[in-house]
Amino acid sequence: MKRSGHPAGCPDTVMRALPAVFCFLIFLSTALIPLDTFQLRDVRRDALLLCRPLAPQERFSLSYIHSSELSTVTDFFRVSGGNEIILYESRFCSVNTGLPSGTEKNEVLRREGDCFRLDNRNIKMHSFDFWAERKYSNTLVLADAVYNIPDLLGESAAKSLVRLSIGKTSLAGLLWSNSGIYKCRRD
């Protein structure tokens, strides 16, 4: 009788399957580790629009057409270690209704050509809501990707309340959320 080099009574198929089982267990354990994720959610439909992992100190911008001034406003954000969203700069080309015309403590308002830049801001939040629809041209720029938010809304793009937040999900949850099977966990 030929010896296979493993304990007596242990079939060859079990010994050949052990490396695959070991790899699966490693994947499963890493898939359960929580990740910080950037999340956009359609509040009215309770539908996840975007869920993607965040790098430490990630920066992103959100642009829109101001509803009364009809000029583009771009807000710049970064994510702190405590998953706070910090608004650190705003750029706009009007200082009328609903747009800053003064500064808060430590903020600096500068004129750059025909537009304005309000920087040194430090507005902290854990999430915020905003109206999105095609006429506002809501655009998110995150990690070299550009997202047209009304396109993400699909049929509900007429006008929807969108919530931007930082949440936690596992690698498995992130993969499933992008397949439409699993939704990122709400915090």
C-alpha positions, 0 to 999 in steps of 0.5 A, a space after each residue: 500500500 502506498 503512503 501519501 505522507 499524511 496521517 493514517 486514515 486521512 483521505 488525499 482529498 481532505 489534504 488537498 482541500 486544506 490550502 483552499 480552506 485555509 485561504 477561504 478562512 483568511 478571506 472570510 476573516 478579512 472580509 469581516 473587518 470594518 472599513 470606513 465608507 463614504 455613503 450617499 443615500 436618497 433619503 426619500 426612497 431610503 436607497 443607497 446611491 453610493 458606497 465606497 471605501 475612504 482613505 485616511 484624511 480623504 478629501 472631496 468636493 461637492 458642486 451645485 448651481 445655487 438655486 436663487 443666484 444660479 451660479 456654481 458653488 463648490 464646497 471642499 471637505 476632508 474627513 477627520 480620523 474620527 469620521 467627522 466631515 469638515 468643510 474647509 473651503 467654499 468657492 462661489 461667484 456671487 455674494 447675494 442671497 444665501 451665500 456668505 458675504 462675511 466671515 466667521 472666526 479665522 475664516 478668510 474671504 478673498 476675491 479671485 477674479 470674478 469669484 470668491 473663495 472662503 477658506 480657513 473654514 472649520 465646520 464639523 459635522 457627521 452627516 448632512 443633507 442637501 437637495 439634488 436634482 438635474 437643474 442644480 447639476 450636483 456633482 461630487 468629486 471623490 478620489 479622482 472620480 466624478 459622480 453626477 448625483 442626479 444620474 445616481 438618483 435615476 428616476 427620482 432625479 426630479 428632486 430628492 433629499 440626499 444624505 452624505 455621511 461616513 459609515 462603517 461596513 465590512 469588505 464583504 458588505 462593500 462588495 455586496 453593496 456594489 452588487 445591489 445585494 447588501 446595503 452599507 450599514 447606517 451609523 
